[in-house]
Amino acid sequence: MLYGENYMGKTYGALSPALKKHVDTLITRYPILAAVREDLVKAFYIMEESYSNDGKLLIAGNGGSAADSEHIAGELMKSFKLPRPVPLEFAEKLVEADSVRGAELAQKLERGLMAIPLVAQEALTTAYLNDVDGFGVFAQQLYGYGRPGDVFLGISTSGNSENIINAVTVARASDIKVIGLTGADGGELANMADVAVRVPERETFKVQELHLPVYHCWCMMLEERFFSESIEKDQKAVIVGQPH
């Protein structure tokens, strides 16, 4: 039990009203996803607990799922829907470091939730593929980047992508939680993951069409959880950067 596993037993009913609204909106727009509501919420709690303990999200997939991996990181590492001003203390340090550049950065930087798309490391990926093995590229990166308490999000429409399953094996050996995002069958990934969101489609493009609203929901929920309550007080941070 690495960081409490406080997500266990938590359900949709345990969500705050602010977080429920994102799930409710998702189900209203995509009624077919009502079937995965509880697994979606469990996956959120796993990511929430990791981020609450200074963990990070590592993401991988192939083809369209590789694009999804980068898409997710883009939503988490900067503002998605809510403003994310830097804390006042950091804004002041920026100004101390450089009164001109620091003041500008204090206004423009946005807080992020650390997310690394393993598909984006082209030099490392091709080096490992060329020198060692094509099915271990994500496993190698997970071994290098991953730390106990992190979360691996493996995206596979079939649930049987060999390079994803290899990465899951490394995750399980490294005390890294695993979330699977798959199609209806789930494949081997669903059997190995701590929680799997198996969207109820089987044809690849239809599965992919449902993956996007699922991970957008996660990104909105995480942003709501970590940034909504602090927006008002941290708005003061931008004042540091205002010209006098």
QUICOR-V98691 format. One record per backbone hydrogen bond with DSSP energy under -0.5 kcal/mol. NH is the residue of the N-H (numbers start at 1). CO is the residue of the C=O. Records with the same first field share a line. If there is no record, write none. Layout:
BEGIN
NH=CO ; CO
END
This chain:
BEGIN
6=3
8=5
10=7
14=11
15=12
20=16
21=17
22=19
23=19
24=20
25=21
26=22
27=23
28=24
29=25
30=26
33=30
34=31
35=32
36=33
37=34
40=36
41=37
42=38
43=39
44=40
45=41
46=42
47=43
48=44
49=45
50=46
51=47
52=48
53=49 ; 50
54=51
55=50
57=114
58=151
59=116
60=153
65=62
66=63
67=63
68=64
69=65
70=66
71=67
72=68
73=69
74=70
75=71
76=72
77=73
86=109
91=87
92=88
93=89
94=90
95=91
96=92
97=93
98=94
102=98
103=98
104=100
105=101
106=102
107=103 ; 104
108=104
109=105
111=84
113=76
114=112
116=57
117=115
118=59 ; 116
120=117
121=118
122=120
125=121
126=122
127=123
128=124
129=125
130=126
131=127
132=128
133=128
136=133
137=134
140=136
141=137
142=138
143=139
144=140
145=141
146=142
149=175
150=147
151=56
152=177
153=58 ; 151
154=152 ; 179
155=60 ; 153
156=154 ; 181
165=161
166=162
167=163
168=164
169=165
170=166
171=167
172=168
173=169
174=170 ; 171
175=172
176=171
177=150
179=152
180=195
181=154
182=180 ; 197
183=157
184=201
186=183
187=185
189=159
190=186
191=187
192=188
193=189
194=178
195=178
197=180
198=196
199=182 ; 197
201=199
206=203
207=203
208=204
209=205
210=206 ; 207
211=207
212=208
213=209
214=210
215=211
216=212
217=213
218=214
219=215
220=216
221=217
222=218
223=219
224=220
225=221
226=222
227=223
228=223 ; 224
231=227 ; 228
234=230
235=231 ; 232
236=233
237=234
238=235
239=236
240=236 ; 237
241=237 ; 238
242=239
END
